[in-house]
Amino acid sequence: MADKWKSKGPDEPKPESLRAIRYNWHAMRKLQAALGDDPETDLAERLPPNYSRRLADIRDPNYAPPKKPNTRPKRADDGGDIREFLHATDLVEVIFPLSEVVSKLLDGVTTSAEPLPNGLSPRICDLLHNSETLWKGPFPSSAMIFKCSENIVVKAIAKMHDYTEYTTLQYLEHIPSIPAPKPLGLVKMNMVSLVFMTEMRSITLSEVWSSLGSTEKASISDQLNAILVKLRSLPYSAGTPLGGVGGEGCKDIRRHLRHSSTPITTLSGFEDFLCTSAHPGRDIFLELLQQLSPSTVDPPQCIVFTHGGLRPDNIVVDVTDNHYTITGILDWEYSGFYPEYYESVRCTNCLMPYEKDAWYLYLPDCVSLKRYSHWWLLDRVREARVV
């Protein structure tokens, strides 16, 4: 049955089948959550209203979802542009000094502002308003990326909680075998953090992945494996807190972001952090999970440097004579030193039972699910019941 959903061509599930699969999957997740809260609950009462009728409706090939009026109040960060929060009169807090190339770029901005450093705020505003928009987040007033010059981009993030990405870029700056952007300074205006860095030109892997053949996909996987092997070989000093290299602590993002409240220096401490649940009454289940942990029987896990969010969207490639070469890795905000299995878990964070993206079949060998199968399966159970 599982092979049916992976196959292509005539056996590929029809749209109505995929709708039914998604509907049943979400219903099952709700039932599992209800059972975890109250093992004696009446599951029939926990099913969605009119479950059978709605399932029959969505399995109809002619089914059209009903249009609902948008009664939800408009959020302050719906749409918009993050530059709307920046004003020439804002104070500029320099978190990490601007590089010489960024200072020269700002100094050359046509403006009536005072010379630097007094005129920094209006010059930054002018620069951003005249820059090309490279990327917008789901809520553009919360995250955008701008191209400021031929080689410089700035990532604008509202309410940035820490500077993990920047400290990682500083850490990797002198390791040329790891293709990461070079940090060029970080300032904060109003509630917006502006991260200047070098541009990783070319295209993202997500733009071309579906057009690649199996040989090209395998080549990309091998290249990424070589990069990760080098990344994971970076030395870790025993006793150093896990997580970001700047002491930012551990992060775990699933449905929401969790952040460790105290320094974690051991594998057991990290496992305790992952098993922390806001839901009461799950102590016995958590204890059973911890007893199943491979750390109780296997040799201790190594602590390795981890990207924490690898996916085609943040892998940059270049093409020459129909050969694709990885030229950059982006988005290091969840990076740091973590147990060696954790990259495997993070690579599949968005993997669903009805997944159709073959990317997950080409994960690099050093972080493959086969290599860390026990840890990966344990984490899937933990995520479904705890997170």
C-alpha positions as a LaTeX table, in Angstrom:
\begin{tabular}{lrrr}
\hline
Residue & $x$ (\AA) & $y$ (\AA) & $z$ (\AA) \\
\hline
Met1 & 0.00 & 0.00 & 0.00 \\
Ala2 & 2.82 & 2.42 & 0.88 \\
Asp3 & 4.41 & 1.85 & $-2.55$ \\
Lys4 & 1.18 & 2.90 & $-4.22$ \\
Trp5 & 1.45 & 6.41 & $-2.83$ \\
Lys6 & 5.10 & 6.71 & $-3.86$ \\
Ser7 & 4.58 & 5.55 & $-7.44$ \\
Lys8 & 4.13 & 7.83 & $-10.41$ \\
Gly9 & 1.86 & 7.62 & $-13.41$ \\
Pro10 & $-1.53$ & 5.86 & $-13.39$ \\
Asp11 & $-1.25$ & 4.69 & $-9.78$ \\
Glu12 & $-0.60$ & 8.16 & $-8.38$ \\
Pro13 & $-3.45$ & 9.10 & $-6.00$ \\
Lys14 & $-6.12$ & 11.32 & $-7.47$ \\
Pro15 & $-6.78$ & 14.78 & $-5.98$ \\
Glu16 & $-9.92$ & 13.56 & $-4.23$ \\
Ser17 & $-7.92$ & 10.73 & $-2.62$ \\
Leu18 & $-5.29$ & 13.17 & $-1.38$ \\
Arg19 & $-8.03$ & 15.37 & 0.11 \\
Ala20 & $-9.46$ & 12.38 & 1.97 \\
Ile21 & $-6.00$ & 11.33 & 3.19 \\
Arg22 & $-5.30$ & 14.81 & 4.54 \\
Tyr23 & $-8.71$ & 15.02 & 6.19 \\
Asn24 & $-8.32$ & 11.63 & 7.90 \\
Trp25 & $-4.76$ & 12.44 & 8.94 \\
His26 & $-5.79$ & 15.67 & 10.67 \\
Ala27 & $-8.74$ & 13.91 & 12.30 \\
Met28 & $-6.41$ & 11.20 & 13.60 \\
Arg29 & $-4.00$ & 13.76 & 15.05 \\
Lys30 & $-6.89$ & 15.35 & 16.97 \\
Leu31 & $-8.01$ & 11.95 & 18.27 \\
Gln32 & $-4.46$ & 11.15 & 19.39 \\
Ala33 & $-4.23$ & 14.47 & 21.23 \\
Ala34 & $-7.62$ & 13.88 & 22.89 \\
Leu35 & $-6.58$ & 10.38 & 23.95 \\
Gly36 & $-3.36$ & 11.74 & 25.43 \\
Asp37 & $-5.31$ & 14.27 & 27.49 \\
Asp38 & $-7.92$ & 11.75 & 28.67 \\
Pro39 & $-7.38$ & 8.02 & 27.98 \\
Glu40 & $-11.04$ & 7.35 & 28.89 \\
Thr41 & $-12.49$ & 9.93 & 26.51 \\
Asp42 & $-15.34$ & 9.06 & 24.14 \\
Leu43 & $-13.55$ & 9.22 & 20.77 \\
Ala44 & $-16.83$ & 9.31 & 18.85 \\
Glu45 & $-17.54$ & 12.69 & 20.41 \\
Arg46 & $-14.09$ & 13.92 & 19.42 \\
Leu47 & $-14.57$ & 13.34 & 15.68 \\
Pro48 & $-15.20$ & 16.45 & 13.58 \\
Pro49 & $-18.89$ & 17.38 & 13.21 \\
Asn50 & $-20.60$ & 15.53 & 10.34 \\
Tyr51 & $-17.40$ & 13.53 & 9.82 \\
Ser52 & $-18.88$ & 10.83 & 7.53 \\
Arg53 & $-20.82$ & 13.28 & 5.37 \\
Arg54 & $-17.86$ & 15.61 & 4.98 \\
Leu55 & $-15.54$ & 12.71 & 4.09 \\
Ala56 & $-17.99$ & 11.57 & 1.40 \\
Asp57 & $-18.16$ & 15.13 & 0.06 \\
Ile58 & $-14.42$ & 15.61 & $-0.29$ \\
Arg59 & $-14.02$ & 12.22 & $-1.99$ \\
Asp60 & $-16.34$ & 13.43 & $-4.75$ \\
Pro61 & $-14.23$ & 14.35 & $-7.84$ \\
Asn62 & $-16.49$ & 17.40 & $-8.36$ \\
Tyr63 & $-16.09$ & 18.64 & $-4.79$ \\
Ala64 & $-15.44$ & 22.36 & $-4.44$ \\
Pro65 & $-14.52$ & 23.74 & $-0.99$ \\
Pro66 & $-17.12$ & 26.22 & 0.25 \\
Lys67 & $-15.99$ & 29.81 & 0.21 \\
Lys68 & $-16.02$ & 31.29 & 3.66 \\
Pro69 & $-16.26$ & 35.02 & 4.29 \\
Asn70 & $-13.07$ & 36.44 & 5.70 \\
Thr71 & $-14.29$ & 37.52 & 9.13 \\
Arg72 & $-10.88$ & 37.25 & 10.75 \\
Pro73 & $-9.58$ & 40.63 & 11.88 \\
Lys74 & $-6.69$ & 41.75 & 9.76 \\
Arg75 & $-3.41$ & 41.20 & 11.57 \\
Ala76 & $-0.98$ & 44.02 & 11.84 \\
Asp77 & 1.60 & 41.95 & 9.96 \\
Asp78 & $-0.66$ & 40.78 & 7.10 \\
Gly79 & 0.96 & 41.87 & 3.86 \\
Gly80 & 2.74 & 45.18 & 4.06 \\
Asp81 & 6.41 & 45.93 & 3.85 \\
Ile82 & 8.90 & 45.77 & 6.71 \\
Arg83 & 10.42 & 49.05 & 5.57 \\
Glu84 & 7.27 & 50.80 & 6.79 \\
Phe85 & 8.62 & 50.39 & 10.33 \\
Leu86 & 11.87 & 52.23 & 9.56 \\
His87 & 12.14 & 56.01 & 9.80 \\
Ala88 & 14.97 & 58.44 & 9.27 \\
Thr89 & 14.60 & 59.66 & 12.85 \\
Asp90 & 14.99 & 56.20 & 14.41 \\
Leu91 & 17.95 & 55.52 & 16.64 \\
Val92 & 20.34 & 52.90 & 15.28 \\
Glu93 & 21.72 & 50.30 & 17.68 \\
Val94 & 24.89 & 48.71 & 16.32 \\
Ile95 & 24.87 & 45.07 & 17.44 \\
Phe96 & 27.85 & 44.02 & 15.29 \\
Pro97 & 29.95 & 46.72 & 13.57 \\
Leu98 & 29.27 & 47.40 & 9.91 \\
Ser99 & 32.03 & 46.27 & 7.59 \\
Glu100 & 34.07 & 48.71 & 5.55 \\
Val101 & 32.24 & 47.80 & 2.33 \\
Val102 & 28.83 & 48.46 & 3.92 \\
Ser103 & 30.03 & 51.75 & 5.41 \\
Lys104 & 31.29 & 52.86 & 1.99 \\
Leu105 & 27.99 & 51.83 & 0.43 \\
Leu106 & 26.03 & 53.89 & 2.96 \\
Asp107 & 28.42 & 56.81 & 2.63 \\
Gly108 & 27.67 & 56.93 & $-1.08$ \\
Val109 & 23.89 & 57.02 & $-0.70$ \\
Thr110 & 22.45 & 60.20 & $-2.19$ \\
Thr111 & 20.85 & 61.94 & 0.75 \\
Ser112 & 20.76 & 65.24 & 2.56 \\
Ala113 & 21.66 & 63.46 & 5.79 \\
Glu114 & 24.68 & 64.30 & 7.88 \\
Pro115 & 27.90 & 62.42 & 7.19 \\
Leu116 & 28.42 & 59.10 & 8.96 \\
Pro117 & 28.11 & 58.11 & 11.70 \\
Asn118 & 25.48 & 60.73 & 12.63 \\
Gly119 & 23.54 & 60.25 & 9.40 \\
Leu120 & 23.38 & 56.46 & 9.63 \\
Ser121 & 19.62 & 56.14 & 10.14 \\
Pro122 & 18.42 & 58.17 & 7.11 \\
Arg123 & 21.09 & 56.61 & 4.92 \\
Ile124 & 19.93 & 53.10 & 5.83 \\
Cys125 & 16.33 & 54.07 & 5.08 \\
Asp126 & 17.31 & 55.52 & 1.70 \\
Leu127 & 19.40 & 52.46 & 0.87 \\
Leu128 & 16.60 & 50.00 & 1.63 \\
His129 & 13.91 & 51.98 & $-0.18$ \\
Asn130 & 16.09 & 51.98 & $-3.31$ \\
Ser131 & 17.07 & 48.30 & $-3.05$ \\
Glu132 & 15.69 & 45.38 & $-5.03$ \\
Thr133 & 13.44 & 43.01 & $-3.08$ \\
Leu134 & 14.85 & 39.48 & $-3.35$ \\
Trp135 & 12.46 & 37.69 & $-1.01$ \\
Lys136 & 9.34 & 38.25 & 1.05 \\
Gly137 & 8.28 & 36.09 & 3.96 \\
Pro138 & 4.68 & 34.90 & 4.44 \\
Phe139 & 4.18 & 38.20 & 6.27 \\
Pro140 & 6.40 & 40.74 & 4.46 \\
Ser141 & 6.17 & 43.18 & 7.35 \\
Ser142 & 7.99 & 40.58 & 9.46 \\
Ala143 & 10.76 & 39.37 & 7.14 \\
Met144 & 12.21 & 40.50 & 3.81 \\
Ile145 & 15.56 & 40.34 & 2.01 \\
Phe146 & 16.91 & 43.18 & $-0.13$ \\
Lys147 & 19.77 & 43.41 & $-2.61$ \\
Cys148 & 21.68 & 46.58 & $-1.72$ \\
Ser149 & 24.47 & 46.32 & $-4.29$ \\
Glu150 & 26.04 & 43.81 & $-6.63$ \\
Asn151 & 27.47 & 41.74 & $-3.77$ \\
Ile152 & 25.60 & 42.85 & $-0.63$ \\
Val153 & 22.19 & 41.83 & 0.68 \\
Val154 & 20.42 & 42.66 & 3.91 \\
Lys155 & 17.98 & 40.43 & 5.73 \\
Ala156 & 15.39 & 42.49 & 7.60 \\
Ile157 & 13.73 & 40.63 & 10.49 \\
Ala158 & 11.16 & 42.09 & 12.88 \\
Lys159 & 11.48 & 41.20 & 16.56 \\
Met160 & 14.55 & 38.98 & 16.13 \\
His161 & 14.93 & 37.01 & 19.35 \\
Asp162 & 18.67 & 36.34 & 19.13 \\
Tyr163 & 21.59 & 36.58 & 16.74 \\
Thr164 & 22.36 & 32.89 & 16.16 \\
Glu165 & 22.56 & 33.25 & 12.39 \\
Tyr166 & 25.05 & 36.11 & 12.58 \\
Thr167 & 27.31 & 34.49 & 15.17 \\
Thr168 & 27.32 & 31.32 & 13.07 \\
Leu169 & 28.33 & 33.27 & 9.96 \\
Gln170 & 31.16 & 34.80 & 11.99 \\
Tyr171 & 32.18 & 31.32 & 13.16 \\
Leu172 & 32.19 & 29.94 & 9.60 \\
Glu173 & 33.76 & 33.01 & 7.98 \\
His174 & 37.28 & 31.58 & 7.98 \\
Ile175 & 36.28 & 28.07 & 6.89 \\
Pro176 & 36.17 & 28.36 & 3.08 \\
Ser177 & 35.10 & 24.74 & 2.61 \\
Ile178 & 31.68 & 25.65 & 4.08 \\
Pro179 & 29.85 & 27.81 & 1.48 \\
Ala180 & 28.05 & 30.30 & 3.71 \\
Pro181 & 27.49 & 34.06 & 3.31 \\
Lys182 & 30.06 & 36.38 & 4.90 \\
Pro183 & 28.76 & 38.59 & 7.74 \\
Leu184 & 29.00 & 42.33 & 7.08 \\
Gly185 & 27.38 & 43.85 & 10.16 \\
Leu186 & 24.11 & 43.90 & 12.09 \\
Val187 & 22.17 & 46.91 & 13.30 \\
Lys188 & 18.76 & 47.37 & 14.88 \\
Met189 & 16.30 & 50.15 & 14.10 \\
Asn190 & 13.01 & 50.37 & 15.94 \\
Met191 & 12.05 & 46.67 & 16.26 \\
Val192 & 13.74 & 45.60 & 13.00 \\
Ser193 & 17.13 & 43.87 & 12.89 \\
Leu194 & 19.11 & 44.39 & 9.68 \\
Val195 & 21.63 & 41.64 & 8.92 \\
Phe196 & 24.11 & 42.64 & 6.21 \\
Met197 & 25.90 & 39.80 & 4.41 \\
Thr198 & 27.42 & 38.88 & 1.07 \\
Glu199 & 25.05 & 37.68 & $-1.62$ \\
Met200 & 25.10 & 34.01 & $-2.62$ \\
Arg201 & 24.25 & 34.46 & $-6.28$ \\
Ser202 & 22.73 & 31.81 & $-8.60$ \\
Ile203 & 19.45 & 29.99 & $-7.95$ \\
Thr204 & 17.99 & 27.93 & $-5.13$ \\
Leu205 & 17.73 & 24.18 & $-5.45$ \\
Ser206 & 13.95 & 24.38 & $-5.02$ \\
Glu207 & 13.69 & 26.26 & $-8.33$ \\
Val208 & 15.18 & 23.38 & $-10.34$ \\
Trp209 & 14.71 & 20.25 & $-8.21$ \\
Ser210 & 11.60 & 18.98 & $-9.99$ \\
Ser211 & 13.34 & 19.21 & $-13.37$ \\
Leu212 & 16.40 & 17.17 & $-12.33$ \\
Gly213 & 16.87 & 13.53 & $-13.23$ \\
Ser214 & 17.83 & 10.86 & $-10.71$ \\
Thr215 & 21.53 & 11.11 & $-11.61$ \\
Glu216 & 21.57 & 14.88 & $-11.04$ \\
Lys217 & 19.66 & 14.53 & $-7.77$ \\
Ala218 & 22.13 & 11.90 & $-6.58$ \\
Ser219 & 25.00 & 14.24 & $-7.47$ \\
Ile220 & 23.45 & 17.06 & $-5.42$ \\
Ser221 & 23.02 & 14.64 & $-2.51$ \\
Asp222 & 26.69 & 13.61 & $-2.71$ \\
Gln223 & 27.86 & 17.23 & $-2.83$ \\
Leu224 & 25.73 & 18.15 & 0.16 \\
Asn225 & 27.02 & 15.11 & 2.02 \\
Ala226 & 30.62 & 16.26 & 1.48 \\
Ile227 & 29.77 & 19.73 & 2.83 \\
Leu228 & 27.98 & 18.32 & 5.87 \\
Val229 & 30.83 & 15.92 & 6.65 \\
Lys230 & 33.17 & 18.94 & 6.85 \\
Leu231 & 30.64 & 20.89 & 8.90 \\
Arg232 & 30.15 & 18.01 & 11.33 \\
Ser233 & 33.91 & 17.63 & 11.76 \\
Leu234 & 34.29 & 21.08 & 13.35 \\
Pro235 & 35.69 & 20.62 & 16.86 \\
Tyr236 & 33.41 & 20.72 & 19.88 \\
Ser237 & 34.83 & 21.34 & 23.35 \\
Ala238 & 33.29 & 19.10 & 26.00 \\
Gly239 & 31.30 & 21.06 & 28.55 \\
Thr240 & 30.50 & 23.90 & 26.17 \\
Pro241 & 26.75 & 24.67 & 26.10 \\
Leu242 & 24.93 & 23.09 & 23.18 \\
Gly243 & 23.15 & 25.24 & 20.62 \\
Gly244 & 24.33 & 28.50 & 19.09 \\
Val245 & 28.05 & 29.27 & 19.13 \\
Gly246 & 27.35 & 32.66 & 20.71 \\
Gly247 & 25.73 & 31.09 & 23.76 \\
Glu248 & 22.19 & 31.51 & 22.42 \\
Gly249 & 21.09 & 28.11 & 23.74 \\
Cys250 & 19.22 & 25.25 & 22.08 \\
Lys251 & 16.26 & 25.67 & 19.76 \\
Asp252 & 13.68 & 23.15 & 18.60 \\
Ile253 & 11.10 & 24.23 & 16.07 \\
Arg254 & 8.03 & 22.12 & 15.25 \\
Arg255 & 4.60 & 23.70 & 15.30 \\
His256 & 6.24 & 26.51 & 17.24 \\
Leu257 & 9.72 & 27.46 & 18.39 \\
Arg258 & 10.96 & 26.24 & 21.76 \\
His259 & 14.08 & 27.67 & 23.36 \\
Ser260 & 16.07 & 26.19 & 26.24 \\
Ser261 & 15.80 & 28.32 & 29.36 \\
Thr262 & 19.09 & 27.12 & 30.90 \\
Pro263 & 22.43 & 26.02 & 29.38 \\
Ile264 & 22.51 & 22.39 & 28.19 \\
Thr265 & 25.86 & 20.59 & 28.14 \\
Thr266 & 24.95 & 16.88 & 27.86 \\
Leu267 & 22.96 & 14.57 & 25.59 \\
Ser268 & 20.66 & 13.64 & 28.47 \\
Gly269 & 20.02 & 17.31 & 29.15 \\
Phe270 & 19.14 & 17.84 & 25.50 \\
Glu271 & 16.77 & 14.86 & 25.54 \\
Asp272 & 15.10 & 16.26 & 28.65 \\
Phe273 & 14.65 & 19.57 & 26.81 \\
Leu274 & 13.03 & 17.83 & 23.81 \\
Cys275 & 10.69 & 15.91 & 26.11 \\
Thr276 & 9.53 & 19.00 & 27.95 \\
Ser277 & 5.78 & 19.31 & 27.43 \\
Ala278 & 3.33 & 22.02 & 28.35 \\
His279 & 0.59 & 19.39 & 28.53 \\
Pro280 & $-0.03$ & 17.98 & 32.03 \\
Gly281 & $-0.37$ & 14.30 & 32.87 \\
Arg282 & 2.23 & 12.91 & 30.48 \\
Asp283 & 5.00 & 12.06 & 32.93 \\
Ile284 & 4.63 & 8.28 & 32.56 \\
Phe285 & 4.62 & 8.48 & 28.77 \\
Leu286 & 7.70 & 10.71 & 28.80 \\
Glu287 & 9.54 & 8.35 & 31.14 \\
Leu288 & 8.79 & 5.44 & 28.81 \\
Leu289 & 10.12 & 7.43 & 25.87 \\
Gln290 & 13.32 & 8.19 & 27.75 \\
Gln291 & 13.74 & 4.48 & 28.54 \\
Leu292 & 13.52 & 3.80 & 24.79 \\
Ser293 & 16.24 & 6.33 & 24.04 \\
Pro294 & 19.19 & 4.75 & 22.21 \\
Ser295 & 21.48 & 6.63 & 24.59 \\
Thr296 & 20.61 & 4.02 & 27.23 \\
Val297 & 22.15 & 1.19 & 25.19 \\
Asp298 & 24.26 & 2.67 & 22.39 \\
Pro299 & 27.61 & 4.47 & 22.60 \\
Pro300 & 27.18 & 8.16 & 23.43 \\
Gln301 & 26.24 & 10.43 & 20.54 \\
Cys302 & 28.89 & 12.79 & 19.25 \\
Ile303 & 28.13 & 16.50 & 19.40 \\
Val304 & 28.52 & 18.00 & 15.92 \\
Phe305 & 27.88 & 21.29 & 14.20 \\
Thr306 & 24.38 & 21.28 & 12.72 \\
His307 & 22.65 & 23.54 & 10.21 \\
Gly308 & 19.24 & 22.82 & 11.68 \\
Gly309 & 16.99 & 23.47 & 8.69 \\
Leu310 & 18.33 & 22.06 & 5.43 \\
Arg311 & 15.84 & 22.09 & 2.58 \\
Pro312 & 15.97 & 22.96 & $-1.15$ \\
Asp313 & 14.88 & 26.56 & $-0.43$ \\
Asn314 & 18.13 & 27.36 & 1.38 \\
Ile315 & 20.57 & 25.50 & $-0.85$ \\
Val316 & 22.05 & 27.60 & $-3.67$ \\
Val317 & 23.23 & 25.96 & $-6.89$ \\
Asp318 & 24.96 & 27.02 & $-10.10$ \\
Val319 & 24.67 & 25.25 & $-13.46$ \\
Thr320 & 27.43 & 24.82 & $-16.02$ \\
Asp321 & 27.02 & 22.55 & $-19.05$ \\
Asn322 & 23.91 & 21.00 & $-17.47$ \\
His323 & 25.85 & 20.12 & $-14.31$ \\
Tyr324 & 24.55 & 21.53 & $-11.03$ \\
Thr325 & 27.00 & 22.53 & $-8.31$ \\
Ile326 & 26.14 & 23.61 & $-4.78$ \\
Thr327 & 27.58 & 27.08 & $-4.22$ \\
Gly328 & 25.95 & 28.14 & $-0.97$ \\
Ile329 & 23.97 & 27.22 & 2.14 \\
Leu330 & 21.63 & 29.87 & 3.56 \\
Asp331 & 19.49 & 30.44 & 6.67 \\
Trp332 & 21.62 & 29.47 & 9.67 \\
Glu333 & 19.28 & 30.76 & 12.39 \\
Tyr334 & 18.77 & 27.28 & 13.91 \\
Ser335 & 22.40 & 26.21 & 13.70 \\
Gly336 & 24.82 & 25.23 & 16.43 \\
Phe337 & 26.31 & 22.22 & 18.18 \\
Tyr338 & 23.77 & 19.42 & 18.67 \\
Pro339 & 23.73 & 15.60 & 18.97 \\
Glu340 & 24.75 & 14.01 & 15.67 \\
Tyr341 & 21.29 & 12.52 & 14.96 \\
Tyr342 & 19.52 & 15.88 & 15.23 \\
Glu343 & 20.25 & 17.07 & 11.67 \\
Ser344 & 18.42 & 13.99 & 10.39 \\
Val345 & 15.39 & 14.91 & 12.50 \\
Arg346 & 15.48 & 18.54 & 11.37 \\
Cys347 & 15.79 & 17.64 & 7.66 \\
Thr348 & 12.44 & 15.85 & 7.84 \\
Asn349 & 10.60 & 18.37 & 9.99 \\
Cys350 & 7.98 & 18.96 & 7.27 \\
Leu351 & 7.73 & 15.34 & 6.07 \\
Met352 & 4.12 & 14.13 & 5.97 \\
Pro353 & 2.65 & 10.63 & 5.39 \\
Tyr354 & 1.25 & 11.71 & 1.99 \\
Glu355 & 4.51 & 13.43 & 0.94 \\
Lys356 & 5.13 & 13.66 & $-2.82$ \\
Asp357 & 8.50 & 15.49 & $-2.79$ \\
Ala358 & 11.32 & 13.07 & $-3.64$ \\
Trp359 & 13.80 & 15.38 & $-1.88$ \\
Tyr360 & 13.47 & 13.23 & 1.23 \\
Leu361 & 14.67 & 10.18 & $-0.71$ \\
Tyr362 & 17.96 & 11.96 & $-1.50$ \\
Leu363 & 18.99 & 13.18 & 1.93 \\
Pro364 & 22.80 & 13.07 & 2.35 \\
Asp365 & 24.17 & 9.79 & 3.67 \\
Cys366 & 25.74 & 11.30 & 6.79 \\
Val367 & 22.31 & 12.45 & 8.03 \\
Ser368 & 20.14 & 9.76 & 6.44 \\
Leu369 & 17.18 & 8.23 & 8.22 \\
Lys370 & 18.75 & 4.78 & 7.81 \\
Arg371 & 21.79 & 5.89 & 9.77 \\
Tyr372 & 19.73 & 7.27 & 12.65 \\
Ser373 & 16.55 & 5.19 & 12.31 \\
His374 & 16.07 & 4.52 & 16.05 \\
Trp375 & 16.52 & 8.16 & 16.99 \\
Trp376 & 14.34 & 9.34 & 14.11 \\
Leu377 & 11.44 & 6.99 & 14.89 \\
Leu378 & 11.61 & 7.89 & 18.57 \\
Asp379 & 11.42 & 11.57 & 17.69 \\
Arg380 & 8.35 & 11.02 & 15.49 \\
Val381 & 6.55 & 9.40 & 18.42 \\
Arg382 & 7.70 & 12.19 & 20.72 \\
Glu383 & 6.48 & 14.86 & 18.32 \\
Ala384 & 3.03 & 13.29 & 17.91 \\
Arg385 & 2.44 & 12.92 & 21.65 \\
Val386 & 4.45 & 15.62 & 23.37 \\
Val387 & 5.29 & 18.62 & 21.23 \\
\hline
\end{tabular}
